[in-house]
Amino acid sequence: MDAADQVIALVRDARTDTRPGPVVVAIDGRSGAGKTELARAVGRRLPGARVLSLEDAYRGWSGLRAGVEAVAAGVLAPLARGEAGALRPYDWHAGRLGEPLPVPVPEVLVLEGCGAGSAPCAPYVDVLVWVEAPEPVRHARVRDRDGDYWAEHWQRWAHQEEELLAERDVPAVAGLVVRT
């Protein structure tokens, strides 16, 4: 059973109550760990799933927390009530927020990105997955994906990840840890 199948098994066992809203799967991990690939695989294999990337919500290179908090308040909280949410995507090139995009209530929401399992999102998460890889591997993946542009931001971003992890030790509370 691969990692996506393991996540799907957890999703199927996650909800036994009748509360409104989707089953929320948070796929968290440090930059370059492999979160996006896992989320896409889960989304492809799980009927009724919608994948939402936190990368669309981060407020630039210093806006990890702000993006996570915006998704918790604007997407996760309404979905938990069975109501549509809204995401204001961040335009990384223009350096500003875009117009709100509706997020209808899916059967399963797969939230992927650094901070998906952090304290602001935790009250809404049904299945928590931590994805990890050694830092040299993560760094190489990010460099391959984004080129050298990322290098000047690596430490600043890593510091923000560490701050969120200091508030909630996501790897320790995750229902599944995936090593890539």
C-alpha positions as CSV (number, residue, x, y, z in Angstrom):
1,M,0.0,0.0,0.0
2,D,1.5,3.3,-1.0
3,A,1.2,6.6,0.9
4,A,-1.9,7.8,-1.0
5,D,-3.7,4.5,-0.3
6,Q,-2.7,4.9,3.4
7,V,-4.2,8.4,3.5
8,I,-7.4,7.2,1.7
9,A,-7.8,4.5,4.3
10,L,-7.6,7.1,7.1
11,V,-10.1,9.2,5.3
12,R,-12.6,6.4,5.1
13,D,-12.3,5.8,8.9
14,A,-12.2,9.5,9.8
15,R,-15.8,10.5,10.1
16,T,-18.4,8.7,12.0
17,D,-20.5,11.6,13.1
18,T,-23.1,13.5,11.1
19,R,-21.7,17.0,11.4
20,P,-21.8,19.2,8.3
21,G,-18.9,19.9,6.1
22,P,-16.2,17.8,4.4
23,V,-13.7,15.4,5.9
24,V,-10.6,17.6,6.0
25,V,-7.2,16.0,5.2
26,A,-4.2,18.2,6.1
27,I,-1.0,17.2,4.3
28,D,1.8,19.2,6.0
29,G,5.6,19.2,5.9
30,R,8.5,21.4,5.2
31,S,9.3,22.8,1.8
32,G,10.2,20.3,-0.8
33,A,9.1,17.3,1.3
34,G,6.6,16.0,-1.3
35,K,3.3,17.3,0.0
36,T,2.0,18.4,-3.4
37,E,2.6,15.1,-5.1
38,L,0.9,13.2,-2.3
39,A,-2.1,15.5,-2.3
40,R,-2.5,15.2,-6.0
41,A,-2.4,11.4,-5.8
42,V,-5.0,11.4,-3.1
43,G,-7.2,13.8,-5.0
44,R,-7.0,11.7,-8.2
45,R,-7.9,8.5,-6.4
46,L,-10.6,9.7,-3.9
47,P,-14.0,10.5,-5.4
48,G,-15.5,13.7,-4.2
49,A,-12.1,15.2,-3.1
50,R,-10.9,18.7,-3.8
51,V,-7.3,19.6,-3.3
52,L,-6.5,23.1,-2.0
53,S,-2.9,24.3,-2.0
54,L,-1.9,26.7,0.8
55,E,0.7,28.1,-1.7
56,D,-2.2,30.0,-3.3
57,A,-2.9,31.7,0.1
58,Y,0.5,32.5,1.5
59,R,1.1,36.3,1.5
60,G,4.5,36.2,-0.1
61,W,7.9,35.1,1.3
62,S,7.1,36.5,4.7
63,G,3.4,35.5,4.8
64,L,3.3,31.9,5.7
65,R,1.3,32.5,9.0
66,A,-1.0,35.1,7.4
67,G,-1.9,32.7,4.6
68,V,-2.6,29.8,6.9
69,E,-4.8,32.0,9.2
70,A,-6.7,33.3,6.1
71,V,-7.5,29.8,5.0
72,A,-8.5,28.7,8.5
73,A,-10.9,31.6,8.8
74,G,-12.1,32.0,5.2
75,V,-12.2,28.4,4.1
76,L,-12.0,25.8,6.9
77,A,-14.4,27.5,9.4
78,P,-17.2,28.0,6.9
79,L,-16.8,24.5,5.4
80,A,-17.0,23.1,9.0
81,R,-20.5,24.7,9.2
82,G,-21.4,23.2,5.9
83,E,-21.1,26.5,4.1
84,A,-19.0,27.5,1.1
85,G,-15.8,29.3,1.9
86,A,-13.7,31.8,0.0
87,L,-10.0,32.0,-0.8
88,R,-8.3,35.2,-1.7
89,P,-5.3,34.0,-3.8
90,Y,-2.1,35.8,-3.5
91,D,-0.4,36.9,-6.8
92,W,3.3,36.2,-6.1
93,H,4.4,38.2,-9.1
94,A,2.3,41.3,-8.5
95,G,2.7,41.1,-4.7
96,R,-1.0,41.5,-3.9
97,L,-4.2,39.6,-3.1
98,G,-6.6,38.6,-5.9
99,E,-10.4,38.6,-5.8
100,P,-12.1,36.0,-3.6
101,L,-12.6,32.6,-5.1
102,P,-15.5,30.5,-3.9
103,V,-14.7,27.1,-2.3
104,P,-17.8,25.0,-2.4
105,V,-18.3,22.3,0.2
106,P,-16.7,19.0,-1.1
107,E,-17.0,15.6,0.3
108,V,-13.3,15.6,1.2
109,L,-11.0,18.6,1.3
110,V,-7.3,17.9,0.9
111,L,-5.4,20.9,2.2
112,E,-1.8,20.7,1.4
113,G,1.1,22.9,2.2
114,C,3.4,24.1,5.0
115,G,1.1,24.9,7.9
116,A,-1.8,22.7,6.9
117,G,-1.7,21.0,10.3
118,S,-0.7,24.0,12.3
119,A,-2.6,25.4,15.3
120,P,-4.9,27.7,13.2
121,C,-6.1,24.8,11.1
122,A,-6.0,22.1,13.7
123,P,-9.6,22.5,14.9
124,Y,-10.9,21.7,11.5
125,V,-8.7,18.8,10.5
126,D,-9.9,15.2,10.6
127,V,-6.9,13.4,9.1
128,L,-3.4,14.8,9.6
129,V,-0.4,13.6,7.5
130,W,3.2,14.8,7.9
131,V,5.5,14.4,4.9
132,E,9.2,14.6,5.6
133,A,12.5,14.3,3.7
134,P,16.1,15.1,4.7
135,E,16.9,18.8,4.2
136,P,19.4,18.3,1.3
137,V,16.8,16.3,-0.6
138,R,14.1,19.0,0.1
139,H,16.5,21.7,-0.9
140,A,17.4,19.9,-4.2
141,R,13.7,19.4,-5.0
142,V,12.9,23.0,-4.5
143,R,15.9,24.1,-6.6
144,D,14.8,21.8,-9.4
145,R,11.2,23.0,-9.2
146,D,11.8,26.8,-8.7
147,G,15.4,27.3,-9.9
148,D,17.9,29.4,-7.9
149,Y,15.3,32.1,-7.2
150,W,14.2,30.2,-4.1
151,A,17.7,30.1,-2.5
152,E,17.6,33.7,-1.3
153,H,14.3,33.0,0.6
154,W,15.0,29.5,2.0
155,Q,16.2,30.6,5.5
156,R,13.4,33.1,6.0
157,W,10.8,30.6,4.9
158,A,12.3,27.8,7.1
159,H,12.2,30.2,10.1
160,Q,8.5,30.7,9.6
161,E,8.0,26.9,9.3
162,E,9.9,26.5,12.6
163,E,7.7,29.0,14.3
164,L,4.5,27.2,13.3
165,L,6.0,23.9,14.4
166,A,7.0,25.3,17.8
167,E,3.4,26.1,18.4
168,R,2.1,22.6,17.4
169,D,4.4,19.6,16.9
170,V,2.6,18.4,13.8
171,P,4.9,15.3,13.2
172,A,4.2,14.1,16.8
173,V,0.4,14.4,16.4
174,A,0.0,13.3,12.8
175,G,-2.0,10.1,12.1
176,L,0.5,9.2,9.4
177,V,4.1,10.2,8.8
178,V,5.3,9.7,5.2
179,R,9.1,9.7,4.5
180,T,9.9,10.5,0.9
